[in-house]
Amino acid sequence: MIEALDSFLQTAVDLAWGLPLVLLLVLGGLGLTLYSRLLPLTQARHAMQILTGRYDKDDDPGQITHFQALSTALAATIGVGNIGGVAIAITQGGAGAVFWMWVAAFVGMTTKFFTCTLSQLYRAPDSAGVIQGGPMYTIEQGLGPRFKPLAIMFATFGMVGCLPMFQTNQMAEILEGVSGVPPYITGFSATLIVAVVAFGGVERIGRVTSSLVPSMCVLYLVLALFVLVARIDVVPEVFTRIVTEAFTGTAAAGGAAGLAFREVLLIGVKRAAFSNEAGIGTAALAHGAAKTNEPVREGLVAMVGPFIDTILVCTLTALVILSSGVNTSGEGIQGVSLTANAFGQTLGGWAEWVLLVVVVLFALSTMISYSYYGKKCFGYLFGAERAEVYGYIYLAGLFLGGIWTANMVINLIDTAFALMAFPNMIATLLLAPKVMAATKDYLARRAAGTTR
């Protein structure tokens, strides 16, 4: 039965993550970037000002602050995907996959601006009367009732894609490898910890993640910089490999050399989407809950996410792995354990223990944020008053992630993400003119000093 499920999931992910989806994400994001004339990117300084809390108002509609919304979104994106996901990208697609992660992240910044602005523009009350935002509300409110099947499609696969199985899986992998903890113990412990926070609602999630995210990022970045200082002599060569292998198709993965250019591209974009979620639509679920009367402000805040997540954190992970000299072309999927080996080989065994702490923090923060995402999708489909039921499904998925194989977990989540991306990107492209009209209006009022 397990083998049959594994085979089914492999077939599903191959079909879902074909060239059409990659083109939709990359060319769609590029189209939005050109359509906006890089306008969101030129407002990066203003985005930082918003994050300081200068524009926060307690009486604005919403549930959490701009910073808490970004922290919740980053807690979901900056996580095990940045450590184990990058390792998987390199073992599957070679160094060249990192280049396509960069490309996807750059255009993904604009995509996130559009999707998260839309999540604020088209907020609507749920069945309990609480104002909510996210792709399903954007589709139904922005495109009209005849597009509701797309909203249902997003929410349905959102419940699956937001299961934290990969995070538990990778946390179990490093705990077993470094300290010998059995996977079922990891799964059970994570389930208990997440239950305490996740069932406390979005306000508690926002408070926890806004405390966890900055500290865990700093700890990981410092550790990664230690490696790069120690290997500074080979860093230029690593950058050269990343760029050349992106186009030559000479990457080695899983022991098989000569990957086609198309495969390297697909793997890079897939892993970038898993890491920063630009185009998938999950971050819009968090940013849709931010307290603001200015939708464009939240879009600008959201835009910062892919830069921090992929351009900064994922790049450091890739440089650590590729400069360390560890074998990246072994058989099977290598995730967080490969990254741990890279740190340990360069800095010594103590670094693996520090990374273990980082992975646990990253995984827990992502698990907490994803519980909110999945609950919103469940509430949209079955009613907000029944949303707590999803919590039990979520906790079961958490435990299963710790005992399933990495291959099964990755294929399940990747397939769900792909089927979330289609409705989200279609709605974003169709409603892009609404975002541009709102952006021009906001910037004009800001220049005149009349914004709220």
C-alpha positions as CSV (number, residue, x, y, z in Angstrom):
1,M,0.0,0.0,0.0
2,I,2.8,2.4,0.9
3,E,4.5,1.7,-2.4
4,A,1.3,2.3,-4.3
5,L,0.8,5.6,-2.6
6,D,4.4,6.6,-3.2
7,S,4.0,5.8,-7.0
8,F,0.7,7.7,-7.2
9,L,2.2,10.8,-5.5
10,Q,5.2,10.7,-7.9
11,T,2.9,10.6,-10.9
12,A,0.7,13.4,-9.5
13,V,3.7,15.7,-8.8
14,D,5.1,15.1,-12.3
15,L,1.8,16.0,-13.9
16,A,1.2,19.1,-11.7
17,W,4.6,20.5,-11.9
18,G,4.9,20.5,-15.7
19,L,6.2,23.3,-17.9
20,P,2.7,25.1,-18.0
21,L,2.8,25.8,-14.3
22,V,6.5,26.9,-14.3
23,L,5.7,29.3,-17.2
24,L,2.7,30.6,-15.4
25,L,4.7,31.4,-12.3
26,V,7.8,32.8,-14.0
27,L,6.4,34.5,-17.1
28,G,3.3,35.6,-15.1
29,G,5.6,37.2,-12.4
30,L,7.7,38.7,-15.1
31,G,4.7,40.1,-16.9
32,L,3.4,41.7,-13.6
33,T,6.9,43.2,-13.0
34,L,7.0,44.8,-16.5
35,Y,3.3,45.8,-16.3
36,S,4.0,47.6,-13.1
37,R,7.2,49.2,-14.5
38,L,9.1,47.9,-11.4
39,L,6.9,50.2,-9.4
40,P,6.6,48.0,-6.3
41,L,10.4,47.4,-6.3
42,T,11.0,51.1,-6.3
43,Q,9.0,51.5,-3.1
44,A,11.3,49.2,-1.0
45,R,12.3,52.0,1.3
46,H,8.6,52.9,2.0
47,A,8.0,49.2,2.7
48,M,10.6,49.3,5.4
49,Q,9.0,52.4,6.9
50,I,5.6,50.5,7.1
51,L,7.3,47.6,8.9
52,T,8.5,50.0,11.7
53,G,4.9,50.5,12.8
54,R,4.8,54.1,11.7
55,Y,1.4,53.6,10.0
56,D,-0.2,51.1,12.4
57,K,-3.6,52.2,13.9
58,D,-5.4,50.1,16.5
59,D,-8.8,51.0,15.0
60,D,-8.0,49.8,11.5
61,P,-9.9,46.7,10.3
62,G,-7.9,43.4,10.7
63,Q,-6.5,41.3,13.4
64,I,-2.7,41.7,13.4
65,T,-0.1,44.4,12.7
66,H,1.9,44.8,9.5
67,F,5.0,43.4,11.2
68,Q,3.1,40.5,12.7
69,A,1.6,39.7,9.3
70,L,5.0,39.6,7.7
71,S,6.4,37.6,10.6
72,T,3.6,35.1,10.3
73,A,4.1,34.8,6.5
74,L,7.9,34.6,6.9
75,A,7.5,32.0,9.7
76,A,5.8,29.9,7.0
77,T,8.3,30.6,4.3
78,I,11.6,31.0,6.2
79,G,11.9,27.6,7.6
80,V,13.0,24.1,6.8
81,G,12.5,24.9,3.1
82,N,15.5,27.2,3.3
83,I,17.7,24.5,4.8
84,G,16.3,21.2,3.6
85,G,14.6,22.5,0.5
86,V,17.7,24.1,-0.9
87,A,19.6,20.9,-0.3
88,I,16.9,18.9,-2.1
89,A,17.1,21.4,-5.0
90,I,20.8,20.9,-5.3
91,T,20.7,17.1,-5.1
92,Q,17.9,16.9,-7.6
93,G,19.0,19.7,-10.0
94,G,22.6,20.6,-9.3
95,A,24.0,24.0,-8.6
96,G,22.1,25.4,-11.6
97,A,18.8,25.0,-9.8
98,V,19.8,27.8,-7.4
99,F,20.0,30.3,-10.3
100,W,16.4,29.6,-11.2
101,M,15.4,29.9,-7.6
102,W,16.8,33.5,-7.8
103,V,14.9,34.2,-11.0
104,A,11.6,32.9,-9.5
105,A,12.2,34.9,-6.3
106,F,12.9,38.2,-8.1
107,V,9.7,38.1,-10.2
108,G,8.0,36.6,-7.1
109,M,8.5,39.8,-5.2
110,T,6.1,41.5,-7.6
111,T,3.8,38.6,-7.7
112,K,3.5,38.7,-3.9
113,F,2.8,42.5,-4.0
114,F,-0.1,41.9,-6.3
115,T,-1.6,38.9,-4.5
116,C,-1.3,40.4,-1.1
117,T,-2.7,43.7,-2.2
118,L,-5.6,41.8,-3.7
119,S,-6.1,40.0,-0.4
120,Q,-6.7,43.4,1.3
121,L,-8.8,44.9,-1.6
122,Y,-11.3,42.0,-1.6
123,R,-11.6,41.1,2.1
124,A,-15.0,39.8,3.1
125,P,-16.6,38.5,6.3
126,D,-16.6,34.8,6.9
127,S,-19.7,32.9,8.2
128,A,-18.9,34.1,11.7
129,G,-18.7,37.7,10.6
130,V,-15.0,38.1,11.0
131,I,-13.3,40.0,8.1
132,Q,-11.0,37.6,6.2
133,G,-8.7,37.9,3.2
134,G,-6.9,35.4,0.9
135,P,-7.1,34.0,-2.6
136,M,-10.5,32.4,-2.2
137,Y,-12.0,35.7,-1.1
138,T,-10.1,37.5,-3.9
139,I,-11.5,35.1,-6.5
140,E,-15.1,35.1,-5.3
141,Q,-15.3,38.9,-4.5
142,G,-13.1,40.2,-7.3
143,L,-14.0,37.9,-10.2
144,G,-17.6,37.1,-9.2
145,P,-19.7,34.0,-8.3
146,R,-19.1,32.2,-11.7
147,F,-15.4,31.9,-10.7
148,K,-16.2,30.3,-7.3
149,P,-15.0,26.9,-8.5
150,L,-11.5,28.3,-8.6
151,A,-11.9,29.6,-5.0
152,I,-13.1,26.2,-3.9
153,M,-10.1,24.6,-5.7
154,F,-7.7,26.8,-3.9
155,A,-9.2,26.2,-0.5
156,T,-9.4,22.5,-1.0
157,F,-5.8,22.0,-1.9
158,G,-4.8,24.7,0.6
159,M,-6.0,22.4,3.4
160,V,-3.5,19.7,2.1
161,G,-0.7,22.0,1.1
162,C,-0.7,23.7,4.5
163,L,-0.2,20.4,6.4
164,P,3.2,20.8,8.0
165,M,4.4,17.3,7.0
166,F,7.6,18.4,5.4
167,Q,8.7,20.4,8.5
168,T,8.1,17.4,10.8
169,N,9.8,15.1,8.4
170,Q,12.9,17.2,8.2
171,M,13.0,17.9,11.9
172,A,12.7,14.2,12.5
173,E,15.5,13.5,10.0
174,I,18.0,15.9,11.7
175,L,17.0,14.8,15.3
176,E,17.5,11.2,14.4
177,G,20.8,11.8,12.6
178,V,22.4,14.1,15.2
179,S,20.9,12.8,18.5
180,G,19.3,9.5,17.7
181,V,15.7,10.5,18.6
182,P,13.2,8.2,16.9
183,P,10.9,9.8,14.3
184,Y,7.7,8.9,16.1
185,I,9.0,10.7,19.2
186,T,9.6,13.9,17.2
187,G,6.2,13.7,15.5
188,F,4.4,13.3,18.9
189,S,6.4,16.1,20.6
190,A,5.9,18.5,17.7
191,T,2.2,17.8,17.8
192,L,1.8,18.7,21.4
193,I,3.9,21.9,21.1
194,V,2.0,23.2,18.1
195,A,-1.4,22.3,19.6
196,V,-0.7,24.7,22.5
197,V,0.0,27.7,20.2
198,A,-2.0,27.0,17.1
199,F,-5.3,26.6,18.9
200,G,-4.8,30.1,20.4
201,G,-5.9,31.9,17.2
202,V,-4.1,34.3,14.8
203,E,-3.3,36.8,17.5
204,R,-1.3,34.3,19.6
205,I,0.3,33.0,16.4
206,G,1.3,36.6,15.4
207,R,2.8,37.2,18.9
208,V,4.8,34.0,18.9
209,T,6.1,34.3,15.3
210,S,7.1,38.0,15.6
211,S,9.3,36.9,18.5
212,L,10.7,33.7,17.0
213,V,11.4,34.8,13.4
214,P,13.9,37.6,13.9
215,S,16.0,35.6,16.4
216,M,16.1,32.4,14.4
217,C,17.0,34.2,11.2
218,V,19.9,36.0,12.9
219,L,21.2,32.8,14.5
220,Y,21.2,30.9,11.1
221,L,22.7,33.8,9.2
222,V,25.6,34.1,11.7
223,L,26.3,30.4,11.5
224,A,26.2,30.5,7.6
225,L,28.5,33.4,7.5
226,F,31.1,31.5,9.6
227,V,31.1,28.8,6.9
228,L,31.5,31.3,4.1
229,V,34.4,33.1,5.9
230,A,36.1,29.7,6.3
231,R,35.5,28.9,2.6
232,I,35.9,32.3,1.1
233,D,38.5,31.1,-1.4
234,V,36.0,28.9,-3.2
235,V,32.9,31.2,-3.1
236,P,33.6,32.9,-6.5
237,E,33.9,29.4,-8.1
238,V,30.6,28.4,-6.5
239,F,28.8,31.4,-8.0
240,T,30.3,30.5,-11.4
241,R,29.0,27.0,-11.1
242,I,25.5,28.2,-10.2
243,V,25.3,30.4,-13.3
244,T,26.9,28.1,-15.8
245,E,25.1,24.9,-14.7
246,A,21.7,26.8,-15.0
247,F,22.1,26.8,-18.8
248,T,24.5,24.0,-19.6
249,G,22.3,21.1,-18.2
250,T,25.4,19.4,-16.9
251,A,24.2,19.0,-13.3
252,A,24.4,15.7,-11.5
253,A,21.5,14.7,-9.4
254,G,20.7,11.4,-7.7
255,G,23.9,9.9,-9.2
256,A,22.7,10.6,-12.8
257,A,24.7,13.2,-14.8
258,G,23.5,15.3,-17.7
259,L,20.2,16.7,-16.5
260,A,18.4,18.6,-19.3
261,F,18.1,22.3,-19.0
262,R,14.3,22.0,-18.7
263,E,14.7,19.7,-15.6
264,V,17.1,22.1,-13.9
265,L,14.6,25.0,-14.6
266,L,11.6,23.0,-13.3
267,I,13.4,21.9,-10.1
268,G,14.7,25.5,-9.3
269,V,11.3,27.1,-9.8
270,K,9.5,24.3,-7.8
271,R,11.8,24.6,-4.9
272,A,11.7,28.4,-4.9
273,A,7.9,28.2,-4.9
274,F,8.0,25.8,-2.0
275,S,10.4,28.1,-0.1
276,N,9.0,31.6,-0.6
277,E,5.5,30.6,-1.8
278,A,5.3,33.5,-4.3
279,G,2.4,32.7,-6.6
280,I,1.1,29.9,-4.4
281,G,-1.2,32.2,-2.4
282,T,-0.5,31.1,1.2
283,A,1.1,34.4,2.3
284,A,-2.0,36.3,1.2
285,L,-3.9,34.4,3.9
286,A,-1.7,36.0,6.6
287,H,-1.4,39.5,4.9
288,G,-5.2,39.5,4.5
289,A,-5.5,39.6,8.3
290,A,-3.3,42.7,8.7
291,K,-4.8,45.8,10.3
292,T,-4.9,48.5,7.6
293,N,-7.2,50.7,5.6
294,E,-4.5,50.9,2.8
295,P,-4.3,47.6,0.9
296,V,-1.2,48.7,-1.1
297,R,0.8,49.1,2.1
298,E,0.3,45.5,2.9
299,G,1.3,44.5,-0.6
300,L,4.5,46.4,-0.2
301,V,5.2,44.7,3.1
302,A,4.6,41.3,1.6
303,M,7.0,42.0,-1.2
304,V,9.9,41.9,1.2
305,G,9.2,38.2,1.9
306,P,10.8,36.6,-1.2
307,F,13.8,38.8,-0.9
308,I,14.6,37.8,2.7
309,D,13.5,34.2,2.1
310,T,15.2,33.2,-1.2
311,I,17.6,35.9,-2.2
312,L,19.2,36.1,1.2
313,V,18.6,32.9,3.3
314,C,18.4,30.3,0.5
315,T,21.4,31.7,-1.2
316,L,23.5,31.4,2.0
317,T,22.4,27.8,2.4
318,A,23.3,27.0,-1.2
319,L,26.7,28.6,-0.7
320,V,27.3,26.7,2.5
321,I,26.5,23.3,0.8
322,L,28.4,24.0,-2.5
323,S,31.5,25.4,-0.8
324,S,31.8,22.7,1.8
325,G,32.8,19.9,-0.5
326,V,30.1,17.5,0.7
327,N,28.8,15.0,-1.9
328,T,25.6,16.3,-3.4
329,S,25.1,13.6,-6.0
330,G,24.3,10.6,-3.9
331,E,21.3,8.3,-4.3
332,G,17.9,9.4,-3.0
333,I,16.7,12.7,-1.7
334,Q,19.0,14.5,0.7
335,G,17.4,17.3,2.7
336,V,18.4,18.9,6.0
337,S,20.9,16.1,6.8
338,L,23.0,17.2,3.8
339,T,23.0,20.8,5.1
340,A,24.0,19.6,8.5
341,N,26.9,17.6,7.0
342,A,28.0,20.8,5.2
343,F,28.1,22.8,8.4
344,G,29.8,20.0,10.3
345,Q,32.4,19.3,7.7
346,T,33.4,23.0,7.7
347,L,33.0,24.1,11.3
348,G,33.1,20.8,13.2
349,G,30.4,18.7,15.0
350,W,29.3,21.6,17.3
351,A,27.8,23.3,14.2
352,E,25.5,20.4,13.6
353,W,24.0,20.8,17.1
354,V,23.5,24.5,16.6
355,L,21.8,23.8,13.2
356,L,19.6,21.3,15.0
357,V,18.3,24.1,17.3
358,V,17.8,26.3,14.2
359,V,15.9,23.6,12.3
360,V,13.6,22.9,15.3
361,L,12.8,26.6,15.7
362,F,12.3,27.0,11.9
363,A,10.1,23.9,11.8
364,L,8.0,24.9,14.8
365,S,7.4,28.4,13.5
366,T,6.3,27.1,10.1
367,M,4.0,24.5,11.7
368,I,2.3,27.3,13.8
369,S,1.7,29.6,10.8
370,Y,0.5,26.8,8.5
371,S,-2.2,25.9,11.1
372,Y,-3.7,29.3,10.6
373,Y,-3.6,29.0,6.8
374,G,-5.2,25.6,6.7
375,K,-7.9,26.6,9.2
376,K,-8.9,29.6,7.0
377,C,-9.2,27.3,4.0
378,F,-11.3,24.8,6.0
379,G,-13.5,27.6,7.4
380,Y,-14.1,29.0,3.9
381,L,-15.4,25.6,2.7
382,F,-17.3,24.4,5.7
383,G,-18.0,27.4,7.8
384,A,-15.9,29.4,10.3
385,E,-17.7,27.8,13.2
386,R,-16.4,24.4,12.2
387,A,-12.8,25.5,11.5
388,E,-11.5,24.0,14.8
389,V,-12.2,20.6,13.2
390,Y,-9.3,21.2,10.8
391,G,-7.0,21.5,13.8
392,Y,-7.3,17.8,14.5
393,I,-6.7,16.9,10.8
394,Y,-3.7,19.2,11.0
395,L,-2.2,17.6,14.1
396,A,-2.7,14.1,12.5
397,G,-0.8,15.3,9.4
398,L,1.9,16.7,11.7
399,F,2.5,13.3,13.2
400,L,2.4,11.4,9.9
401,G,5.0,13.8,8.4
402,G,7.5,12.5,11.0
403,I,7.1,8.9,10.1
404,W,6.6,9.0,6.3
405,T,9.5,9.0,3.8
406,A,10.8,12.4,2.6
407,N,9.9,11.5,-1.0
408,M,6.2,10.9,-0.2
409,V,5.9,14.0,1.9
410,I,7.5,16.3,-0.7
411,N,5.5,14.9,-3.6
412,L,2.2,15.3,-1.7
413,I,2.9,18.9,-0.6
414,D,4.4,19.9,-4.0
415,T,1.3,18.6,-5.8
416,A,-1.1,20.5,-3.5
417,F,1.0,23.7,-4.0
418,A,0.8,23.4,-7.7
419,L,-3.0,23.0,-7.6
420,M,-3.2,26.1,-5.4
421,A,-1.0,28.1,-7.7
422,F,-3.2,27.8,-10.8
423,P,-6.3,29.5,-9.4
424,N,-4.3,32.0,-7.5
425,M,-2.2,33.1,-10.5
426,I,-5.2,33.2,-12.8
427,A,-7.1,35.5,-10.5
428,T,-4.0,37.7,-9.9
429,L,-3.3,38.2,-13.6
430,L,-7.0,39.0,-14.3
431,L,-7.3,41.5,-11.4
432,A,-3.8,43.1,-11.9
433,P,-5.4,46.3,-13.3
434,K,-7.3,46.8,-10.0
435,V,-4.0,46.6,-8.1
436,M,-2.3,49.1,-10.4
437,A,-5.2,51.6,-10.1
438,A,-5.1,51.2,-6.3
439,T,-1.3,51.7,-6.3
440,K,-1.3,54.8,-8.4
441,D,-4.1,56.3,-6.2
442,Y,-2.2,55.4,-3.0
443,L,1.1,56.9,-4.2
444,A,-0.6,60.1,-5.4
445,R,-2.3,60.5,-2.0
446,R,0.9,59.7,-0.2
447,A,2.7,62.4,-2.2
448,A,-0.1,64.8,-1.2
449,G,0.0,63.8,2.4
450,T,-3.6,62.5,2.5
451,T,-3.1,58.8,3.1
452,R,-4.8,57.3,6.2
